[in-house]
Amino acid sequence: MRLTNKVALITGGASGIGKESAELFAREGANVVVVDVHEEPSRNVAESIRAAGGQAIAVGADVSRSDDCRRMVEETERRFGRLDILFNNAGIMLGDDDDAERTSEATWHKTLAVNLTGVFLGCKYGIPALRRAGGGSIINTASFVARLGAATPQLAYTASKGGVLAMSRELAVIHARERIRVNALSPGPLHTELLMKFLNTDEKKQRRLVHIPMGRFGLAREMAQAALFLASDESSFMTGAEFLVDGGITAAYVTPE
């Protein structure tokens, strides 16, 4: 197993990429802390992991709140004694996120609070715990839209994910000599509840699909497999990188530098 005796904290762990990753990491031997603002679904994920023979706890937390992020790390160390893997995965995509004229300031602030400040706060409190453990891996969920403008406008989301990508690179440089690796996972368009609610018409879905060379939306479990690689020692010489898992969309539209 690839994560034997590791302790992994996963935000946004009640659904989508987070849920698939929590279950996969547990199957690979990790003790898992399932963090989500939705407490009952996160408890259900933790219970299913334990029923399958794994070790997991659930922690309710709003990642945009400093006290909640400090508490989720404290609970991790209290229960499992250490933190080895921090997967800052929690994110939102609001239905009225649009272009600069139509996106409300409330939507802008809420999106950045969860998607960008949430990653910052996860790192703020998680990095000292990783240091106490002698190093570890941080995975921050960015997006292909950190590189491309979205075909369907979602300005706040795109800006937040661009910030995640930039922050991941800088943190990687700062902490490399401490054996703390920081990488960004950039999914392409996924068939998850989050995106399907945003692309709420067939026309919007087709506007995304037409740009994906593989001709389909990705799956949350495919992102979990990518996160597993970044979490494991198999990626031990990888830091400051953007791991694009996007069905070829950026290859089709980004000109090589």
ZAMARGU-4260 file (C-alpha; in steps of 0.2 Angstrom, whole numbers, plus 5000, padded with zeros to 4 digits):
<rodrens>
0) 5000/5000/5000 | 5006/5017/4995 | 5001/5027/5011 | 5004/5015/5025 | 5005/5024/5042
5) 5003/5041/5034 | 4990/5053/5041 | 4980/5063/5028 | 4969/5078/5031 | 4957/5081/5016
10) 4945/5096/5015 | 4930/5096/5005 | 4930/5077/5010 | 4911/5074/5010 | 4909/5074/4991
15) 4917/5074/4974 | 4936/5073/4973 | 4937/5074/4992 | 4926/5059/4995 | 4934/5048/4982
20) 4952/5053/4988 | 4947/5050/5007 | 4941/5032/5002 | 4956/5029/4991 | 4969/5035/5003
25) 4961/5024/5017 | 4962/5009/5005 | 4981/5013/5002 | 4984/5013/5021 | 4982/5031/5027
30) 4973/5037/5042 | 4961/5050/5035 | 4953/5065/5042 | 4938/5070/5032 | 4934/5088/5034
35) 4919/5097/5027 | 4907/5111/5031 | 4893/5098/5029 | 4896/5088/5045 | 4883/5073/5042
40) 4890/5068/5025 | 4908/5069/5031 | 4903/5058/5045 | 4895/5046/5033 | 4912/5045/5023
45) 4922/5042/5039 | 4910/5029/5044 | 4911/5020/5027 | 4930/5020/5028 | 4929/5012/5046
50) 4917/4999/5040 | 4929/4994/5027 | 4943/4992/5039 | 4951/5008/5038 | 4954/5022/5050
55) 4945/5039/5049 | 4937/5053/5058 | 4926/5067/5052 | 4929/5086/5057 | 4916/5099/5053
60) 4925/5115/5047 | 4922/5130/5036 | 4939/5133/5028 | 4936/5151/5026 | 4937/5153/5045
65) 4954/5153/5054 | 4948/5145/5070 | 4940/5131/5060 | 4956/5128/5051 | 4967/5128/5066
70) 4955/5116/5075 | 4955/5104/5061 | 4974/5102/5062 | 4973/5101/5080 | 4960/5087/5080
75) 4971/5078/5067 | 4987/5078/5078 | 4976/5074/5094 | 4968/5059/5086 | 4983/5052/5075
80) 4998/5060/5083 | 5004/5068/5066 | 5000/5076/5049 | 5009/5069/5034 | 4997/5074/5019
85) 4987/5090/5018 | 4975/5090/5003 | 4967/5108/5002 | 4953/5102/4991 | 4937/5112/4997
90) 4930/5124/4984 | 4914/5132/4978 | 4907/5137/4961 | 4892/5149/4963 | 4878/5149/4950
95) 4879/5168/4948 | 4898/5169/4945 | 4899/5177/4928 | 4909/5191/4920 | 4915/5207/4929
100) 4899/5217/4926 | 4887/5203/4931 | 4896/5195/4946 | 4891/5202/4962 | 4904/5208/4975
105) 4896/5196/4987 | 4899/5181/4975 | 4917/5187/4972 | 4921/5188/4991 | 4913/5172/4995
110) 4922/5162/4981 | 4939/5169/4986 | 4936/5166/5004 | 4933/5148/5002 | 4943/5144/4987
115) 4959/5154/4990 | 4959/5160/5008 | 4954/5142/5013 | 4970/5136/5005 | 4980/5149/5013
120) 4973/5145/5030 | 4975/5126/5028 | 4993/5129/5024 | 4995/5142/5038 | 4990/5129/5051
125) 4995/5113/5042 | 5013/5118/5038 | 5019/5118/5056 | 5011/5101/5059 | 5020/5094/5043
130) 5036/5102/5050 | 5033/5093/5067 | 5031/5076/5057 | 5047/5079/5048 | 5040/5084/5031
135) 5026/5079/5020 | 5015/5083/5005 | 5003/5097/5002 | 4991/5096/4988 | 4981/5111/4983
140) 4966/5109/4971 | 4968/5122/4957 | 4960/5120/4940 | 4963/5121/4921 | 4955/5138/4922
145) 4970/5144/4931 | 4978/5143/4914 | 4964/5146/4902 | 4949/5158/4902 | 4933/5148/4904
150) 4921/5146/4889 | 4907/5150/4901 | 4911/5165/4912 | 4915/5162/4930 | 4927/5176/4934
155) 4928/5174/4953 | 4931/5155/4952 | 4945/5157/4939 | 4953/5171/4949 | 4953/5160/4965
160) 4961/5145/4956 | 4974/5156/4948 | 4979/5162/4965 | 4980/5144/4972 | 4992/5140/4958
165) 5003/5155/4961 | 5003/5152/4980 | 5007/5134/4978 | 5023/5138/4968 | 5029/5150/4981
170) 5026/5139/4996 | 5035/5125/4987 | 5050/5136/4986 | 5049/5142/5003 | 5048/5125/5011
175) 5057/5114/5000 | 5072/5112/5012 | 5060/5107/5026 | 5055/5091/5016 | 5038/5099/5013
180) 5032/5097/4995 | 5018/5108/4988 | 5010/5104/4972 | 4994/5110/4963 | 4982/5098/4956
185) 4973/5106/4941 | 4958/5096/4935 | 4949/5098/4919 | 4930/5099/4918 | 4923/5085/4929
190) 4906/5077/4930 | 4904/5082/4948 | 4889/5089/4956 | 4898/5106/4958 | 4901/5108/4940
195) 4885/5101/4934 | 4875/5113/4944 | 4885/5127/4936 | 4883/5120/4919 | 4864/5119/4921
200) 4859/5118/4903 | 4864/5107/4889 | 4870/5122/4879 | 4883/5126/4893 | 4888/5108/4895
205) 4892/5107/4876 | 4901/5123/4876 | 4913/5114/4888 | 4913/5097/4880 | 4918/5104/4863
210) 4934/5110/4870 | 4940/5094/4878 | 4950/5083/4866 | 4945/5067/4875 | 4926/5072/4872
215) 4920/5069/4889 | 4920/5076/4907 | 4933/5069/4919 | 4928/5059/4934 | 4931/5063/4953
220) 4940/5046/4955 | 4952/5050/4941 | 4957/5065/4951 | 4959/5055/4967 | 4971/5044/4958
225) 4981/5059/4953 | 4980/5066/4971 | 4986/5049/4977 | 5002/5050/4967 | 5006/5068/4974
230) 5002/5062/4991 | 5014/5046/4990 | 5033/5045/4990 | 5032/5041/4972 | 5032/5060/4969
235) 5046/5063/4981 | 5056/5074/4969 | 5041/5084/4963 | 5037/5101/4971 | 5031/5118/4964
240) 5022/5109/4950 | 5005/5110/4942 | 4998/5092/4939 | 4986/5095/4925 | 4973/5081/4923
245) 4962/5089/4910 | 4958/5077/4896 | 4970/5087/4885 | 4961/5104/4885 | 4976/5114/4890
250) 4987/5105/4877 | 4974/5110/4864 | 4973/5129/4868 | 4989/5134/4877 | 5004/5139/4866
255) 5020/5132/4872 | 5032/5145/4880
</rodrens>
